Amino acid sequence: MKLSLKYFYIFIFMCQTLSFFAEDDRQTFVQANYLFEQEQYAQACDLYQSIDNKGFNILYNMSLAYLYQGDKAHAKLYGRRAEKQANFKQLTMLYELFHFIDADDSDENSSLSWYEQLALFLKKCILTISTFLVQVILLIVLTTLILFWYRSWYQIYKNLLLLLLIFSIFFGAIWCFKNSFMHQKIGIVTKNIIGVFAGPDESFYRKKELFVGDELIITKTEKKYYLIESKNVVGWIHEKDVEVV
């Protein structure tokens, strides 16, 4: 009985501690928002950074704050971090922000072409659909296909089976794309210029140079170097030269 009471009090203490932290984060968020509205972006970023659990609103505000300070690299970094937590409407806001960040200073008012808008629309649809829902639908479709084949009904319901096969390929592709995106390791160059080397050491020859704000995909880590893919080049960079999303 005493042991049960002990664990009960420990549980209550942990709940109270978590609520204190949550309240502290909420107050910090309110203070940071006030500084943001007062256009004190550097101080607002410092406060946002001190919050442990950063949701979409915090990451999006940090992205805007860095952009207003002229730091497009960190604006893109926190925007990419917010991307994985965003719903459909929030993704629309983010991609408009990314378009502004990536546009040249002389071309900031340019608009996306129709096929770019279509590609972004499809991407938003895929990223916001529930992974669990896709898995359930795919499981149902595949189970139906197996059942029809086992029962030799495929000769009678050929058209239905073809439709189910198309659905299975479609939802399988959606699941693969979303899973790949969520687990893809993306980096943002935060220095003015960095070298991409042929091997995991600066003694190897420099294949290409990347510039601040460039995005890259990290495929492997060795010692303190990343094997990356960016701008049709594959090579190695030092881990201190990039921020990982």
Buried (B, 14 or more C-beta within 10 A) or exposed (E): EEEEEEEEEEEEEEEEEEEEEEEEBEEBBEBBBEBBEEEBBEBBBEBBEEBEEBEBBBBBBBBBBBBBEEBBBBBBBBBBBBBBBBEEEBBBBBBEBBBBBEEEEEEEEEEEEEEEEEEBBEBBEBBBBEEEEBEEBBEBBBEBBEEBEEEEEBEEBEEBBEEBEEBBEBBBEBBEBBEEBEEEBBBBBBBEEBBBBEBBEEEBEEBBEBEBBBBBBBEEEEEEBBBBEBEEEBBBBBBEBBBEB
